[in-house]
Amino acid sequence: SVSGDTLAVSALEEDSAATGIDGDAADNMAPQSGAVYVFARDAGGQWSQQTYLKASNTGANDNFGAALALDGNTLAVGARYEDSDADTVNGGQLDDTAFNAGAAYVFVRDLAGLWSQQAYLKSANSGARDEFGSSIALSGDALVVGAPGEASAATGLNGDAADDSAGEAGAAYLFTRAAGAWSPGGYIKASNTGAEDAFGSAVAVAGDTLVAGAPLEDSGGTGIDPASDNDAADAGAGYVFLRN
């Protein structure tokens, strides 16, 4: 992900057990935990590595860096296979009882060019195999995180997240920032939620518009607002949401 003169590159199978900012990159005790490298370009056009980022709760096979979104001095990183059972913002990170639930991490850069972790994000209905953090999008103080393995049968906005009767239907989660603090801003599902649609596999946000992709959605309709039949297996669909 690139923004201005800053470039973030992920290595989601990097193996070090370091945590946080600029830790020991040579300690390969956490296979496929993942890492992110930030590079900056100076006034002369020369690039150099600015920092080396790891999760605050590095774990083997977490795939930290599975998704990246950089906007100015804010970087969001997804770790789709992170295992904690925490929920929402800055919960407990060390309870690895939710296999592949997924997590997202927000880092910010100060005026001196130093990076720090600002938030640790989970979904409000975090569950095993949700893969929250598989996709991520950032625009100013709005962050969207996709969880294509999420299983609820809810539809639309802020529905019943506890009904896990639609395996791998997928969901997207909106977070907003005010005065440096992040908070949940919405739980987003397809209007025609179906099992194995993988809604949230791709997300994008710009201003007050959010888009989510569901690559395995099955409708045979065409164009805008098609009929919600299931006549075209894995045809795929996109959904556009507006914030008033």
C-alpha positions as CSV (number, residue, x, y, z in Angstrom):
1,S,0.0,0.0,0.0
2,V,1.3,3.5,-0.9
3,S,0.4,7.0,0.2
4,G,2.5,9.9,-0.9
5,D,6.1,9.2,-0.1
6,T,5.4,6.2,2.1
7,L,5.2,2.6,1.0
8,A,4.1,-0.4,3.2
9,V,5.0,-3.9,2.1
10,S,3.8,-7.1,3.9
11,A,5.5,-10.4,4.2
12,L,2.7,-12.5,5.7
13,E,4.9,-15.6,6.1
14,E,7.7,-13.9,7.9
15,D,8.8,-15.9,10.9
16,S,10.1,-13.8,13.7
17,A,8.6,-13.8,17.1
18,A,9.2,-10.1,17.7
19,T,6.3,-7.9,18.7
20,G,5.6,-4.2,18.1
21,I,8.0,-1.7,16.5
22,D,11.5,-2.6,15.3
23,G,11.9,-5.7,17.3
24,D,14.4,-8.6,16.8
25,A,13.8,-9.6,13.2
26,A,16.4,-12.5,13.5
27,D,14.3,-14.6,15.9
28,N,12.5,-17.0,13.6
29,M,10.5,-18.7,16.4
30,A,7.0,-17.9,15.1
31,P,6.6,-19.4,11.6
32,Q,4.4,-17.5,9.2
33,S,3.5,-14.9,11.9
34,G,4.0,-12.2,9.3
35,A,5.5,-8.7,9.3
36,V,5.2,-5.3,7.6
37,Y,8.0,-3.1,6.4
38,V,7.5,0.6,5.9
39,F,9.7,2.6,3.5
40,A,9.9,6.4,3.0
41,R,11.2,8.5,0.1
42,D,13.2,11.6,0.9
43,A,13.3,14.9,-1.0
44,G,16.0,13.5,-3.3
45,G,13.9,10.6,-4.4
46,Q,15.8,8.0,-2.4
47,W,14.0,5.2,-0.6
48,S,15.0,3.8,2.8
49,Q,13.4,1.5,5.3
50,Q,11.7,3.5,8.0
51,T,10.4,0.8,10.3
52,Y,9.7,-2.9,10.8
53,L,6.2,-3.7,12.2
54,K,4.9,-6.7,14.0
55,A,1.7,-7.4,15.9
56,S,1.5,-6.6,19.6
57,N,0.6,-10.3,20.1
58,T,2.6,-12.1,17.5
59,G,1.7,-15.7,17.0
60,A,2.7,-18.4,14.6
61,N,0.6,-18.7,11.4
62,D,-1.3,-15.4,12.1
63,N,-0.5,-14.0,8.6
64,F,0.0,-10.4,9.9
65,G,0.1,-8.3,6.8
66,A,-2.6,-10.3,4.9
67,A,-4.2,-6.9,4.1
68,L,-2.8,-3.4,4.2
69,A,-4.2,0.1,4.0
70,L,-2.1,3.2,4.2
71,D,-3.5,6.7,4.4
72,G,-1.1,9.5,5.3
73,N,0.3,8.8,8.7
74,T,-2.1,5.9,9.5
75,L,-1.5,2.3,8.5
76,A,-4.0,-0.5,9.1
77,V,-2.9,-4.2,8.9
78,G,-5.0,-7.3,8.9
79,A,-3.9,-10.7,10.4
80,R,-6.6,-13.0,9.1
81,Y,-5.5,-16.1,11.1
82,E,-5.0,-14.4,14.5
83,D,-6.6,-16.6,17.2
84,S,-7.7,-14.4,20.1
85,D,-11.3,-14.4,21.3
86,A,-11.3,-10.7,22.1
87,D,-13.9,-8.4,20.7
88,T,-14.1,-4.8,19.4
89,V,-11.3,-2.4,20.4
90,N,-8.2,-3.1,22.5
91,G,-9.5,-6.3,24.1
92,G,-7.4,-9.1,25.6
93,Q,-4.9,-10.3,23.0
94,L,-3.5,-13.5,24.5
95,D,-6.6,-15.7,24.7
96,D,-6.0,-17.9,21.6
97,T,-9.3,-19.9,21.8
98,A,-10.8,-18.7,18.5
99,F,-8.9,-20.4,15.7
100,N,-8.4,-18.1,12.7
101,A,-10.8,-15.5,14.1
102,G,-8.6,-12.7,12.7
103,A,-7.6,-9.3,13.9
104,A,-6.6,-5.8,12.6
105,Y,-4.0,-3.4,13.9
106,V,-3.7,0.3,13.5
107,F,-0.4,2.1,13.5
108,V,0.3,5.9,13.4
109,R,3.4,7.9,12.6
110,D,4.3,11.1,14.6
111,L,5.9,14.2,13.3
112,A,9.4,12.8,14.0
113,G,8.7,9.8,11.7
114,L,8.2,7.3,14.6
115,W,5.5,4.7,14.4
116,S,3.4,3.3,17.3
117,Q,0.4,1.0,17.5
118,Q,-2.8,2.9,18.1
119,A,-5.4,0.2,18.2
120,Y,-6.0,-3.6,18.2
121,L,-9.3,-4.3,16.5
122,K,-11.6,-7.3,16.5
123,S,-15.2,-7.8,15.4
124,A,-18.0,-7.6,18.0
125,N,-19.0,-11.2,17.3
126,S,-15.5,-12.6,16.9
127,G,-15.6,-16.3,16.1
128,A,-13.4,-19.1,14.9
129,R,-12.6,-19.1,11.2
130,D,-14.1,-15.7,10.6
131,E,-10.8,-14.5,9.1
132,F,-11.4,-10.9,10.1
133,G,-8.7,-8.9,8.5
134,S,-8.6,-10.7,5.2
135,S,-9.4,-7.3,3.6
136,I,-9.0,-3.8,4.9
137,A,-9.7,-0.3,3.6
138,L,-8.9,3.1,5.2
139,S,-10.1,6.6,4.4
140,G,-9.2,9.3,6.9
141,D,-10.9,8.3,10.2
142,A,-13.0,5.5,8.6
143,L,-11.7,1.9,8.5
144,V,-13.4,-1.1,7.0
145,V,-12.4,-4.7,7.8
146,G,-13.7,-7.7,5.9
147,A,-14.3,-11.1,7.5
148,P,-15.3,-13.5,4.6
149,G,-15.6,-16.5,6.9
150,E,-18.1,-14.9,9.3
151,A,-21.2,-17.1,9.6
152,S,-24.3,-15.1,10.6
153,A,-27.4,-15.2,8.5
154,A,-28.2,-11.5,9.2
155,T,-28.8,-9.1,6.3
156,G,-28.2,-5.4,5.9
157,L,-26.9,-3.2,8.6
158,N,-26.4,-4.1,12.3
159,G,-28.5,-7.3,12.2
160,D,-28.4,-10.3,14.5
161,A,-24.8,-11.3,14.6
162,A,-25.4,-14.2,16.9
163,D,-27.3,-16.4,14.3
164,D,-24.4,-18.5,12.9
165,S,-26.5,-20.5,10.5
166,A,-24.9,-19.3,7.2
167,G,-21.4,-20.6,7.2
168,E,-18.8,-18.4,5.5
169,A,-21.5,-15.9,4.4
170,G,-19.1,-13.1,5.3
171,A,-19.3,-9.7,6.8
172,A,-17.7,-6.3,6.9
173,Y,-17.1,-4.0,9.9
174,L,-16.8,-0.3,10.0
175,F,-14.7,1.5,12.7
176,T,-14.4,5.2,13.1
177,R,-11.8,7.4,14.9
178,A,-12.3,10.5,17.0
179,A,-9.6,12.2,19.0
180,G,-7.2,9.3,18.3
181,A,-9.7,6.6,19.7
182,W,-11.3,4.0,17.5
183,S,-14.8,2.7,18.0
184,P,-17.2,0.3,16.2
185,G,-19.3,2.1,13.6
186,G,-21.3,-0.6,11.9
187,Y,-21.8,-4.3,11.2
188,I,-22.5,-4.8,7.5
189,K,-23.9,-7.8,5.7
190,A,-25.2,-8.4,2.2
191,S,-28.9,-7.7,1.5
192,N,-29.2,-11.4,0.3
193,T,-26.9,-13.1,2.7
194,G,-26.1,-16.7,1.7
195,A,-23.8,-19.4,3.0
196,E,-20.3,-19.5,1.4
197,D,-20.8,-16.2,-0.4
198,A,-17.6,-14.8,1.2
199,F,-19.0,-11.3,1.5
200,G,-16.2,-9.0,2.6
201,S,-13.4,-10.7,0.7
202,A,-12.7,-7.3,-0.8
203,V,-13.6,-3.9,0.7
204,A,-13.1,-0.2,-0.2
205,V,-14.0,3.0,1.4
206,A,-13.9,6.6,0.2
207,G,-15.6,9.4,2.1
208,D,-19.1,8.3,2.8
209,T,-19.2,5.4,0.3
210,L,-18.3,1.8,1.1
211,V,-18.1,-1.1,-1.3
212,A,-17.9,-4.8,-0.4
213,G,-17.3,-7.8,-2.7
214,A,-18.8,-11.3,-2.4
215,P,-16.9,-13.3,-5.0
216,L,-18.9,-16.5,-4.4
217,E,-22.4,-15.1,-4.3
218,D,-24.8,-17.2,-6.5
219,S,-27.4,-14.9,-8.1
220,G,-28.0,-15.2,-11.8
221,G,-29.2,-11.6,-12.1
222,T,-27.4,-9.0,-14.1
223,G,-26.8,-5.2,-13.8
224,I,-28.0,-3.1,-10.9
225,D,-30.1,-4.6,-8.1
226,P,-30.7,-8.0,-9.7
227,A,-33.2,-10.6,-8.4
228,S,-31.8,-12.6,-5.5
229,D,-32.0,-16.1,-7.0
230,N,-29.3,-18.7,-6.7
231,D,-29.1,-19.8,-10.3
232,A,-25.4,-19.0,-11.0
233,A,-23.1,-20.7,-8.5
234,D,-20.2,-18.5,-7.4
235,A,-21.0,-15.7,-10.0
236,G,-20.1,-13.0,-7.4
237,A,-21.6,-9.7,-6.5
238,G,-20.6,-6.2,-5.3
239,Y,-22.6,-4.1,-2.7
240,V,-22.4,-0.3,-2.3
241,F,-23.3,1.3,1.0
242,L,-23.8,5.0,1.7
243,R,-23.4,6.9,5.0
244,N,-25.7,9.8,5.6
